[in-house]
Each structure stands twice: as C-alpha cells, then as structure tokens.
C-alpha cells in the first residue's frame, strides 16, 4: 500500500477532480434558463439581432453551443443562427418536461421553428455542412459565394447540328486514315528490320570461294534464277573486299553490317562507294524486286568496278 499511494494515488485523484469539475460545469450549463433564451430568440427574425442575443448568453450556456456561437464571427450569422435556435429550443423543451405545465409551450415553440419541418432541404444546417464550411474558411481565408456551374448550350435549331455532323464525321475519318497509314508504315518498318536482321548466308550453306560464287552466278542466270544470281555476285564482291583485306567477310553478318565495316576501313580506296550496290541488293534479295538480266548485268558491272579499284592493294 505504501508503494501504491505515491505511484497511482496522485493520478487517480487528479482524474477524479477533473471529472467532478466537468460535471459541475455541465450542471451549471443545464441550470441556465434556456426557455427564456428561446423566447427571446423566437421574438426576432433578424439574424444579426439573434446573433447578438446568443453572444450575450454564450458565457453561461452549454460549452458545445458556446463553440458554435464563437463560429458566428467566422461565418455568416444566418448560416448558424437557425441551427443554434434549434439546439436551444431542444434544451428549452427538456427543461419544460421537468417543470409542470411548460412541456406543451416548449413543444409548440419547437414546432414553430423553421427547422422542425425541414426534411433535408437545408443541408447547410447540419453538422457536416458546418464542418465543410469551417475547412473552406480555413483554406480560403474568407467567404466566397459558390456559383452553380455553367451549362453548355448547344446551337439551337437543326442548323447548328447539321453543320456540326459532317465536321465530326470528317475528323473521325481523317483520324482513322492517319491511324491506318502509320500502322502500315510501322509494319513495313518491322519487315525491313527483319530483312536486314538476316545474314547474307544461311547457316546450312556450304563455304564457297570467290571463283565458285562467280561460276554460281553464271549458272543461276542461265537457269533464269536472276535473284539468286544477283546474290552470288554480291557475295563475290564481299569476298573480294576480304581478299584485299579491306574488310573481313563474316558469314553470320547482314549486308548492312558488312557495308558498315567496309566504309570504316582504312584500306578502302577513295571514290569506291559500295552503298548503291548494297541498297540494290537489299531490294532485289529481300524485297523480291528483280528485273531479270538487267539487274544481273548491273551487279556484274559493280563487281568489275570493285575488282579494278582494289587491284592496287596487296
């Protein structure tokens, strides 16, 4: 017991004292003459006058109502006066029930309050409306009158709609055409990447020398297989660059990878541009755009130019 008293006795005593003080304050508030205050408020229809009456009675009434009365300085008086009248009329009725002969008068006063018949139309009088209004005032710093949103007015008559309809259809059609155009371009671009991503030689093809590819080109052209003959001549050009040590031939690389290494080689003779033949090979072999012997003869000429340009190299 000696240890309990100094440890727990003081807090319990303070708690009991606080509760007693609270009960005394509540009892004092309920001892206030709410019936008289209700009568004075019912006698005036001026919100400003009602606010003055409420502020004068604030120090003696219920602390909860006192807080609402303090809000009259931050909000328009008409916003809270009706609500406070309702609360005070309720307290007046409760006091009237305890005093004989006054319950009917209190009930009549409450029924005469405009909020008694309110079925929810006056949403600003409930506690949720007060809470939102307080938050609004806190952030804005001042009251602002809310305005209803503006309604979009459409052109009257059929003339406006008649002009608007073809415009909408035109824009819709243009959007569809643009989408189709970019979609086709994307597909073509992806196909081009796929074509360029494939090596010039397949993995299962046998190794051939430069002379073998030249002989293969003649045989294929004689058989009417012009596309394959062009490929044989292009490979002969790549092997000629490898023979002269300009750029090593790598069978797993694409035609554009070969071109990139050829153009960056320090041994590439000035004036020898292998890009036109690479572009033509890309269209013929991967794009299947071959013009019979015309393309075969053209690649024979490119091979001759390449051979001549590389003659001076060891």
Residue pairs with C-beta under 8 A, 6 or more apart in sequence:
25 63
26 62
28 60
29 60
29 61
29 62
29 63
30 62
30 91
30 95
32 57
32 60
32 61
32 62
33 95
34 61
34 88
34 91
34 92
34 94
34 95
35 92
35 95
35 96
35 102
35 106
37 53
37 57
37 61
37 88
37 92
38 85
38 88
38 89
38 91
38 92
38 106
38 109
39 109
40 53
41 50
41 53
41 54
41 85
41 88
42 85
42 109
42 112
42 113
44 50
44 53
47 77
47 78
47 81
48 77
50 77
50 81
50 84
50 85
51 72
51 77
51 81
54 69
54 72
54 81
54 84
55 69
55 72
58 65
58 66
58 69
58 70
59 66
61 69
61 88
62 91
65 84
65 87
65 88
68 80
68 83
68 84
68 87
68 130
69 80
69 84
71 80
71 130
71 134
72 80
72 81
74 134
74 137
75 133
75 134
75 137
75 143
76 143
79 124
79 133
80 130
82 113
82 114
82 115
82 122
82 125
83 115
83 125
83 130
85 113
85 115
86 110
86 113
86 115
86 116
86 125
89 106
89 109
89 110
89 113
90 110
92 106
92 109
92 110
93 103
93 106
93 107
93 109
93 110
95 102
95 106
96 102
96 103
96 105
96 106
96 107
97 103
97 106
110 116
115 122
115 125
118 125
123 129
124 133
136 144
137 143
154 160
154 161
155 161
155 164
195 282
195 286
195 287
196 254
196 255
196 256
196 282
196 286
197 254
198 254
198 286
199 251
199 252
199 253
199 254
200 231
200 234
200 235
200 238
200 251
200 253
200 254
200 255
200 258
201 235
201 251
201 252
203 252
205 251
207 251
208 216
208 235
209 239
210 236
210 239
210 240
210 243
213 232
213 233
213 235
213 236
213 239
214 232
214 233
214 236
214 303
216 229
216 232
217 229
217 230
217 232
217 233
217 236
217 296
217 300
218 229
220 226
220 228
220 229
220 232
221 229
221 293
221 296
226 290
226 291
226 292
226 293
226 295
226 296
227 284
227 285
227 288
227 290
229 296
229 299
230 281
230 284
230 285
230 290
230 295
230 296
230 299
231 281
231 284
231 285
233 296
233 299
233 300
233 302
233 303
234 255
234 277
234 278
234 281
234 285
234 299
236 303
237 274
237 277
237 299
237 302
237 303
237 306
238 249
238 258
239 249
240 303
240 306
240 307
240 310
241 247
241 249
241 258
241 262
241 265
241 274
241 306
241 310
242 248
242 249
243 310
244 267
244 310
244 313
244 314
245 267
245 313
245 314
246 262
246 265
246 267
246 268
246 310
246 313
247 258
247 261
247 262
247 265
247 268
248 261
249 258
250 257
250 258
255 278
255 281
255 282
256 278
256 282
258 278
259 274
259 275
259 278
262 268
262 274
263 274
263 275
267 313
269 309
269 310
269 312
269 313
271 309
272 305
272 306
272 309
272 310
274 306
276 302
277 299
277 302
280 295
280 298
280 299
281 299
283 289
284 290
284 295
